[in-house]
Amino acid sequence: MEKMVPYGKLSKRKRREMDRKRRRTWNGLNPVTRSPENPKAYNRRKARSLEDDPDARFFV
């Protein structure tokens, strides 16, 4: 049976090993909180795309 060694005194390799065992995956889920875009806000990308394509404003 292994002796209990404080985490801070473990070697870097042993700490990494223990950390890997404790970690879990998010299974493809991004943990960053996202909020929907504000529809009233000015969107520079949208305005620029209209500038680049002069035919985009006219429908035939």
Secondary structure as GFF3:
##gff-version 3
##sequence-region A 1 60
A	DSSP	three_ten_helix	7	9	.	.	.	ID=ss1
A	DSSP	alpha_helix	12	22	.	.	.	ID=ss2
A	DSSP	alpha_helix	44	52	.	.	.	ID=ss3
A	DSSP	three_ten_helix	54	57	.	.	.	ID=ss4
###
